[in-house]
């Protein structure tokens, strides 16, 4: 038997309990569903694509697959996007696409129960509220949980036809 809260909110909280890969962008820590992650790679300079949005760094050849590389730091308007030994590319499998996202560093994989996830506050930010699943306290850290699939497949990203 499900609890009353699950019955009232079949699509929101019930399906949020899962493992998240956490990573840093500037001073913030974000989490994405680990099931979307294909691999984590060191950053390599992509081949630039003319007239692409500033946050689309280009493409790389990943074992025969051409993968677009999105720098989430630039997409979210971080003050700086330095490329150093900690910079990594998280390769994601989104729908039928493989997409790379550049982040400052990967933290760890954490299991976050649904009851630990709080709704995002209504406020103006670089991230559209539609792409935020919520906020979770993990120890002393506040993690912003992203709906990475919806964000990367949105028309403003320019990654879909």
FIKOLZA-1660 file (N, C-alpha, C; in steps of 0.1 Angstrom, whole numbers, plus 5000, padded with zeros to 4 digits):
% residues 161
   i   px   py   pz ch aa at
   1 5008 4988 5000  A  X  N
   1 5000 5000 5000  A  X CA
   1 5009 5012 5000  A  X  C
   2 5006 5022 4991  A  X  N
   2 5014 5034 4990  A  X CA
   2 5008 5044 5001  A  X  C
   3 5017 5053 5005  A  X  N
   3 5013 5063 5014  A  X CA
   3 5004 5074 5007  A  X  C
   4 4997 5082 5015  A  X  N
   4 4988 5092 5009  A  X CA
   4 4996 5102 5001  A  X  C
   5 5008 5106 5005  A  X  N
   5 5016 5115 4997  A  X CA
   5 5019 5110 4983  A  X  C
   6 5022 5097 4982  A  X  N
   6 5025 5091 4969  A  X CA
   6 5013 5091 4960  A  X  C
   7 5001 5089 4966  A  X  N
   7 4989 5089 4958  A  X CA
   7 4986 5103 4953  A  X  C
   8 4988 5113 4962  A  X  N
   8 4985 5127 4958  A  X CA
   8 4995 5132 4947  A  X  C
   9 5008 5127 4948  A  X  N
   9 5018 5133 4939  A  X CA
   9 5025 5121 4931  A  X  C
  10 5018 5115 4922  A  X  N
  10 5023 5103 4915  A  X CA
  10 5036 5106 4907  A  X  C
  11 5037 5118 4901  A  X  N
  11 5048 5121 4892  A  X CA
  11 5059 5129 4899  A  X  C
  12 5056 5135 4910  A  X  N
  12 5067 5144 4915  A  X CA
  12 5076 5138 4925  A  X  C
  13 5072 5135 4937  A  X  N
  13 5082 5130 4947  A  X CA
  13 5085 5115 4946  A  X  C
  14 5075 5107 4942  A  X  N
  14 5076 5093 4942  A  X CA
  14 5088 5088 4934  A  X  C
  15 5090 5094 4922  A  X  N
  15 5101 5089 4914  A  X CA
  15 5114 5096 4915  A  X  C
  16 5115 5104 4925  A  X  N
  16 5128 5112 4927  A  X CA
  16 5139 5104 4935  A  X  C
  17 5135 5095 4943  A  X  N
  17 5145 5087 4951  A  X CA
  17 5154 5079 4942  A  X  C
  18 5167 5083 4941  A  X  N
  18 5176 5075 4933  A  X CA
  18 5190 5080 4935  A  X  C
  19 5199 5075 4928  A  X  N
  19 5213 5079 4929  A  X CA
  19 5216 5090 4920  A  X  C
  20 5224 5100 4925  A  X  N
  20 5227 5112 4917  A  X CA
  20 5243 5113 4916  A  X  C
  21 5248 5116 4904  A  X  N
  21 5262 5120 4903  A  X CA
  21 5262 5135 4906  A  X  C
  22 5271 5139 4916  A  X  N
  22 5272 5153 4920  A  X CA
  22 5284 5159 4914  A  X  C
  23 5283 5171 4910  A  X  N
  23 5295 5178 4904  A  X CA
  23 5294 5193 4907  A  X  C
  24 5305 5200 4905  A  X  N
  24 5306 5214 4909  A  X CA
  24 5307 5223 4896  A  X  C
  25 5300 5234 4897  A  X  N
  25 5300 5245 4887  A  X CA
  25 5302 5257 4896  A  X  C
  26 5314 5263 4895  A  X  N
  26 5317 5274 4904  A  X CA
  26 5316 5270 4918  A  X  C
  27 5308 5278 4926  A  X  N
  27 5306 5275 4940  A  X CA
  27 5295 5266 4943  A  X  C
  28 5287 5262 4933  A  X  N
  28 5275 5254 4935  A  X CA
  28 5277 5240 4932  A  X  C
  29 5270 5231 4939  A  X  N
  29 5270 5217 4936  A  X CA
  29 5257 5212 4930  A  X  C
  30 5258 5205 4920  A  X  N
  30 5246 5200 4913  A  X CA
  30 5246 5185 4913  A  X  C
  31 5234 5179 4910  A  X  N
  31 5232 5165 4909  A  X CA
  31 5224 5161 4897  A  X  C
  32 5228 5150 4890  A  X  N
  32 5220 5145 4879  A  X CA
  32 5218 5130 4881  A  X  C
  33 5207 5125 4875  A  X  N
  33 5204 5111 4877  A  X CA
  33 5215 5103 4871  A  X  C
  34 5221 5094 4879  A  X  N
  34 5232 5086 4875  A  X CA
  34 5229 5077 4863  A  X  C
  35 5216 5073 4861  A  X  N
  35 5212 5065 4850  A  X CA
  35 5214 5071 4837  A  X  C
  36 5215 5085 4837  A  X  N
  36 5218 5092 4824  A  X CA
  36 5233 5092 4820  A  X  C
  37 5241 5089 4830  A  X  N
  37 5256 5091 4828  A  X CA
  37 5261 5078 4821  A  X  C
  38 5268 5081 4810  A  X  N
  38 5275 5070 4802  A  X CA
  38 5289 5068 4807  A  X  C
  39 5296 5079 4808  A  X  N
  39 5310 5079 4813  A  X CA
  39 5315 5093 4817  A  X  C
  40 5326 5093 4824  A  X  N
  40 5332 5106 4828  A  X CA
  40 5346 5106 4823  A  X  C
  41 5350 5116 4815  A  X  N
  41 5362 5117 4808  A  X CA
  41 5370 5130 4812  A  X  C
  42 5383 5130 4811  A  X  N
  42 5390 5142 4812  A  X CA
  42 5386 5151 4801  A  X  C
  43 5388 5164 4803  A  X  N
  43 5384 5174 4792  A  X CA
  43 5394 5174 4781  A  X  C
  44 5389 5174 4769  A  X  N
  44 5397 5175 4757  A  X CA
  44 5391 5186 4748  A  X  C
  45 5399 5194 4742  A  X  N
  45 5394 5205 4733  A  X CA
  45 5386 5199 4722  A  X  C
  46 5373 5203 4721  A  X  N
  46 5365 5198 4710  A  X CA
  46 5368 5206 4697  A  X  C
  47 5363 5201 4686  A  X  N
  47 5363 5208 4673  A  X CA
  47 5352 5218 4673  A  X  C
  48 5356 5230 4671  A  X  N
  48 5346 5241 4671  A  X CA
  48 5336 5240 4660  A  X  C
  49 5324 5244 4662  A  X  N
  49 5313 5245 4652  A  X CA
  49 5310 5259 4649  A  X  C
  50 5310 5264 4637  A  X  N
  50 5307 5278 4634  A  X CA
  50 5292 5281 4637  A  X  C
  51 5291 5293 4642  A  X  N
  51 5277 5299 4646  A  X CA
  51 5270 5291 4657  A  X  C
  52 5277 5283 4664  A  X  N
  52 5271 5276 4676  A  X CA
  52 5269 5285 4687  A  X  C
  53 5259 5283 4696  A  X  N
  53 5258 5291 4708  A  X CA
  53 5271 5291 4716  A  X  C
  54 5274 5301 4724  A  X  N
  54 5287 5302 4731  A  X CA
  54 5289 5291 4740  A  X  C
  55 5279 5285 4746  A  X  N
  55 5281 5274 4755  A  X CA
  55 5283 5260 4749  A  X  C
  56 5280 5260 4735  A  X  N
  56 5283 5247 4728  A  X CA
  56 5297 5248 4723  A  X  C
  57 5306 5241 4730  A  X  N
  57 5321 5242 4727  A  X CA
  57 5325 5236 4714  A  X  C
  58 5317 5227 4709  A  X  N
  58 5320 5220 4697  A  X CA
  58 5317 5205 4698  A  X  C
  59 5324 5197 4691  A  X  N
  59 5321 5182 4691  A  X CA
  59 5334 5174 4692  A  X  C
  60 5333 5162 4698  A  X  N
  60 5344 5153 4699  A  X CA
  60 5340 5140 4692  A  X  C
  61 5350 5132 4688  A  X  N
  61 5347 5119 4683  A  X CA
  61 5350 5109 4694  A  X  C
  62 5339 5103 4699  A  X  N
  62 5340 5093 4710  A  X CA
  62 5337 5079 4704  A  X  C
  63 5348 5072 4701  A  X  N
  63 5347 5059 4696  A  X CA
  63 5338 5058 4684  A  X  C
  64 5339 5067 4675  A  X  N
  64 5331 5067 4662  A  X CA
  64 5318 5075 4663  A  X  C
  65 5315 5080 4675  A  X  N
  65 5302 5088 4676  A  X CA
  65 5306 5102 4678  A  X  C
  66 5300 5111 4670  A  X  N
  66 5302 5125 4671  A  X CA
  66 5294 5131 4682  A  X  C
  67 5300 5136 4693  A  X  N
  67 5293 5140 4705  A  X CA
  67 5294 5155 4707  A  X  C
  68 5283 5163 4707  A  X  N
  68 5283 5177 4710  A  X CA
  68 5287 5179 4725  A  X  C
  69 5295 5189 4727  A  X  N
  69 5300 5192 4741  A  X CA
  69 5295 5206 4745  A  X  C
  70 5287 5205 4756  A  X  N
  70 5281 5217 4762  A  X CA
  70 5288 5221 4775  A  X  C
  71 5293 5233 4776  A  X  N
  71 5299 5238 4788  A  X CA
  71 5288 5243 4797  A  X  C
  72 5284 5235 4807  A  X  N
  72 5274 5240 4816  A  X CA
  72 5277 5252 4824  A  X  C
  73 5290 5255 4826  A  X  N
  73 5294 5267 4833  A  X CA
  73 5291 5279 4825  A  X  C
  74 5293 5278 4812  A  X  N
  74 5289 5290 4803  A  X CA
  74 5274 5290 4802  A  X  C
  75 5267 5279 4801  A  X  N
  75 5253 5279 4800  A  X CA
  75 5246 5285 4812  A  X  C
  76 5252 5283 4824  A  X  N
  76 5246 5288 4836  A  X CA
  76 5251 5302 4840  A  X  C
  77 5260 5307 4831  A  X  N
  77 5265 5321 4834  A  X CA
  77 5275 5321 4846  A  X  C
  78 5283 5311 4848  A  X  N
  78 5293 5311 4858  A  X CA
  78 5303 5322 4855  A  X  C
  79 5309 5329 4865  A  X  N
  79 5318 5340 4863  A  X CA
  79 5330 5336 4855  A  X  C
  80 5335 5324 4857  A  X  N
  80 5347 5319 4849  A  X CA
  80 5345 5305 4846  A  X  C
  81 5352 5301 4835  A  X  N
  81 5352 5287 4831  A  X CA
  81 5366 5283 4827  A  X  C
  82 5374 5280 4837  A  X  N
  82 5388 5276 4835  A  X CA
  82 5389 5261 4832  A  X  C
  83 5398 5258 4823  A  X  N
  83 5400 5244 4819  A  X CA
  83 5413 5240 4825  A  X  C
  84 5412 5231 4835  A  X  N
  84 5424 5227 4843  A  X CA
  84 5423 5211 4845  A  X  C
  85 5432 5206 4853  A  X  N
  85 5433 5192 4855  A  X CA
  85 5420 5186 4862  A  X  C
  86 5412 5194 4868  A  X  N
  86 5400 5189 4874  A  X CA
  86 5388 5190 4865  A  X  C
  87 5389 5198 4854  A  X  N
  87 5378 5199 4845  A  X CA
  87 5375 5186 4838  A  X  C
  88 5362 5182 4838  A  X  N
  88 5359 5169 4832  A  X CA
  88 5347 5171 4823  A  X  C
  89 5345 5161 4815  A  X  N
  89 5333 5160 4806  A  X CA
  89 5325 5148 4811  A  X  C
  90 5313 5150 4814  A  X  N
  90 5303 5140 4818  A  X CA
  90 5296 5136 4805  A  X  C
  91 5298 5124 4800  A  X  N
  91 5291 5119 4788  A  X CA
  91 5278 5113 4792  A  X  C
  92 5267 5119 4786  A  X  N
  92 5253 5115 4790  A  X CA
  92 5246 5108 4778  A  X  C
  93 5238 5099 4782  A  X  N
  93 5229 5093 4772  A  X CA
  93 5215 5098 4774  A  X  C
  94 5211 5107 4765  A  X  N
  94 5198 5114 4766  A  X CA
  94 5189 5110 4754  A  X  C
  95 5179 5102 4757  A  X  N
  95 5170 5097 4746  A  X CA
  95 5179 5089 4737  A  X  C
  96 5179 5093 4724  A  X  N
  96 5188 5085 4714  A  X CA
  96 5201 5092 4712  A  X  C
  97 5204 5103 4720  A  X  N
  97 5216 5111 4718  A  X CA
  97 5226 5109 4728  A  X  C
  98 5239 5111 4724  A  X  N
  98 5250 5111 4734  A  X CA
  98 5255 5126 4734  A  X  C
  99 5255 5132 4746  A  X  N
  99 5259 5146 4747  A  X CA
  99 5269 5147 4759  A  X  C
 100 5280 5155 4757  A  X  N
 100 5289 5157 4767  A  X CA
 100 5287 5170 4774  A  X  C
 101 5289 5171 4787  A  X  N
 101 5287 5183 4794  A  X CA
 101 5300 5186 4802  A  X  C
 102 5305 5198 4801  A  X  N
 102 5317 5202 4808  A  X CA
 102 5314 5208 4822  A  X  C
 103 5321 5203 4832  A  X  N
 103 5319 5208 4846  A  X CA
 103 5332 5210 4852  A  X  C
 104 5332 5218 4863  A  X  N
 104 5345 5221 4870  A  X CA
 104 5351 5208 4876  A  X  C
 105 5343 5200 4882  A  X  N
 105 5348 5187 4888  A  X CA
 105 5336 5178 4892  A  X  C
 106 5339 5165 4893  A  X  N
 106 5329 5156 4897  A  X CA
 106 5331 5153 4912  A  X  C
 107 5321 5153 4920  A  X  N
 107 5322 5151 4934  A  X CA
 107 5321 5136 4938  A  X  C
 108 5309 5131 4937  A  X  N
 108 5307 5117 4941  A  X CA
 108 5293 5113 4936  A  X  C
 109 5289 5100 4939  A  X  N
 109 5276 5095 4937  A  X CA
 109 5269 5094 4950  A  X  C
 110 5257 5100 4951  A  X  N
 110 5250 5099 4964  A  X CA
 110 5236 5094 4962  A  X  C
 111 5231 5086 4971  A  X  N
 111 5217 5082 4971  A  X CA
 111 5209 5092 4979  A  X  C
 112 5199 5097 4973  A  X  N
 112 5191 5107 4979  A  X CA
 112 5176 5102 4980  A  X  C
 113 5171 5100 4992  A  X  N
 113 5157 5096 4993  A  X CA
 113 5147 5107 4989  A  X  C
 114 5136 5103 4983  A  X  N
 114 5126 5113 4979  A  X CA
 114 5123 5123 4990  A  X  C
 115 5122 5118 5002  A  X  N
 115 5117 5127 5013  A  X CA
 115 5128 5138 5016  A  X  C
 116 5140 5136 5012  A  X  N
 116 5151 5146 5014  A  X CA
 116 5151 5157 5004  A  X  C
 117 5143 5156 4993  A  X  N
 117 5143 5165 4982  A  X CA
 117 5132 5176 4985  A  X  C
 118 5136 5188 4984  A  X  N
 118 5127 5199 4986  A  X CA
 118 5125 5207 4973  A  X  C
 119 5113 5212 4971  A  X  N
 119 5110 5219 4959  A  X CA
 119 5119 5231 4958  A  X  C
 120 5123 5235 4946  A  X  N
 120 5131 5247 4943  A  X CA
 120 5123 5259 4946  A  X  C
 121 5129 5269 4953  A  X  N
 121 5122 5282 4955  A  X CA
 121 5119 5289 4942  A  X  C
 122 5108 5296 4942  A  X  N
 122 5105 5305 4930  A  X CA
 122 5114 5317 4931  A  X  C
 123 5123 5318 4922  A  X  N
 123 5132 5329 4921  A  X CA
 123 5139 5330 4908  A  X  C
 124 5144 5341 4904  A  X  N
 124 5151 5343 4892  A  X CA
 124 5165 5337 4893  A  X  C
 125 5169 5329 4883  A  X  N
 125 5182 5324 4884  A  X CA
 125 5186 5320 4869  A  X  C
 126 5199 5316 4868  A  X  N
 126 5204 5313 4855  A  X CA
 126 5198 5300 4850  A  X  C
 127 5193 5292 4859  A  X  N
 127 5187 5279 4855  A  X CA
 127 5172 5280 4856  A  X  C
 128 5165 5278 4845  A  X  N
 128 5151 5278 4844  A  X CA
 128 5145 5268 4854  A  X  C
 129 5136 5272 4862  A  X  N
 129 5130 5264 4873  A  X CA
 129 5125 5251 4867  A  X  C
 130 5121 5250 4855  A  X  N
 130 5115 5238 4848  A  X CA
 130 5126 5227 4848  A  X  C
 131 5139 5231 4849  A  X  N
 131 5150 5221 4848  A  X CA
 131 5155 5217 4861  A  X  C
 132 5149 5222 4872  A  X  N
 132 5154 5219 4885  A  X CA
 132 5144 5209 4892  A  X  C
 133 5149 5198 4896  A  X  N
 133 5140 5188 4902  A  X CA
 133 5138 5192 4917  A  X  C
 134 5148 5199 4923  A  X  N
 134 5146 5203 4937  A  X CA
 134 5160 5205 4943  A  X  C
 135 5160 5207 4956  A  X  N
 135 5172 5208 4964  A  X CA
 135 5173 5197 4974  A  X  C
 136 5185 5193 4977  A  X  N
 136 5187 5182 4987  A  X CA
 136 5199 5186 4996  A  X  C
 137 5197 5183 5008  A  X  N
 137 5208 5185 5018  A  X CA
 137 5215 5171 5019  A  X  C
 138 5228 5171 5016  A  X  N
 138 5236 5159 5016  A  X CA
 138 5248 5162 5026  A  X  C
 139 5246 5158 5038  A  X  N
 139 5256 5162 5049  A  X CA
 139 5255 5177 5051  A  X  C
 140 5266 5183 5049  A  X  N
 140 5267 5198 5050  A  X CA
 140 5265 5205 5037  A  X  C
 141 5263 5197 5026  A  X  N
 141 5262 5203 5013  A  X CA
 141 5248 5204 5008  A  X  C
 142 5245 5215 5001  A  X  N
 142 5232 5217 4995  A  X CA
 142 5234 5214 4980  A  X  C
 143 5227 5204 4975  A  X  N
 143 5228 5200 4961  A  X CA
 143 5216 5204 4953  A  X  C
 144 5218 5210 4941  A  X  N
 144 5207 5214 4932  A  X CA
 144 5206 5202 4923  A  X  C
 145 5194 5196 4923  A  X  N
 145 5191 5185 4914  A  X CA
 145 5185 5189 4901  A  X  C
 146 5192 5186 4890  A  X  N
 146 5188 5190 4877  A  X CA
 146 5180 5179 4869  A  X  C
 147 5171 5184 4861  A  X  N
 147 5165 5175 4852  A  X CA
 147 5173 5177 4839  A  X  C
 148 5184 5170 4838  A  X  N
 148 5194 5172 4827  A  X CA
 148 5188 5169 4814  A  X  C
 149 5179 5159 4813  A  X  N
 149 5173 5155 4800  A  X CA
 149 5165 5166 4794  A  X  C
 150 5156 5172 4803  A  X  N
 150 5147 5183 4798  A  X CA
 150 5155 5195 4794  A  X  C
 151 5166 5198 4802  A  X  N
 151 5174 5209 4799  A  X CA
 151 5181 5208 4786  A  X  C
 152 5188 5197 4784  A  X  N
 152 5196 5195 4772  A  X CA
 152 5187 5193 4759  A  X  C
 153 5175 5189 4761  A  X  N
 153 5166 5187 4749  A  X CA
 153 5158 5199 4747  A  X  C
 154 5159 5210 4755  A  X  N
 154 5151 5222 4753  A  X CA
 154 5156 5229 4740  A  X  C
 155 5146 5235 4733  A  X  N
 155 5150 5242 4720  A  X CA
 155 5161 5252 4721  A  X  C
 156 5162 5259 4732  A  X  N
 156 5172 5270 4734  A  X CA
 156 5186 5264 4735  A  X  C
 157 5188 5251 4737  A  X  N
 157 5201 5245 4737  A  X CA
 157 5206 5243 4723  A  X  C
 158 5197 5242 4713  A  X  N
 158 5202 5240 4699  A  X CA
 158 5207 5226 4696  A  X  C
 159 5204 5216 4704  A  X  N
 159 5209 5202 4703  A  X CA
 159 5199 5193 4696  A  X  C
 160 5187 5198 4694  A  X  N
 160 5177 5189 4687  A  X CA
 160 5173 5196 4674  A  X  C
 161 5168 5188 4665  A  X  N
 161 5164 5192 4651  A  X CA
 161 5151 5201 4652  A  X  C
% end
